[in-house]
Amino acid sequence: MNPIISVLMITITLSCILIMVSFWLPQMNPDSEKLSPYECGFDPLGSARLPFSMRFFLIAILFLLFDLEIALLLPLPWGGQLPDATQTFFWATSILILLTLGLAYEWAQGGLEWAE
């Protein structure tokens, strides 16, 4: 038998077995503690739907953008091995300049000030 077909058959069989076991194995015994909104057992003191500060979301989005920047610039050292490395460095530099200008704009507008 072809090795690829045998590996596929093993993975499909194992997946089906695990799916069936996951339906049979869990014990579903809900009690009043599990059905309450707070599993810790305390009565809620206030509303659970308090609004978050927009600054929190701004900082979170900035973190994600700069984390994505690192992921985009990760292949840069291997781009230097290409025959035409100037295009790779041009795009990497343009990404850095664009993000730096956005950060400078946000900083100048006061969007990064946590307390007012």
ABEGO torsion letter per residue (X at the ends): XBAAAAAAAAAAAAAAAAAAAAAAABBBBBBAAAABABAAGBBBABBABBBBBAAAAAAAAAAAAAAAAAAAAAAAAAAAABABAAAAAAAAAAAAAAAAAAAAAAAAAGAABABX
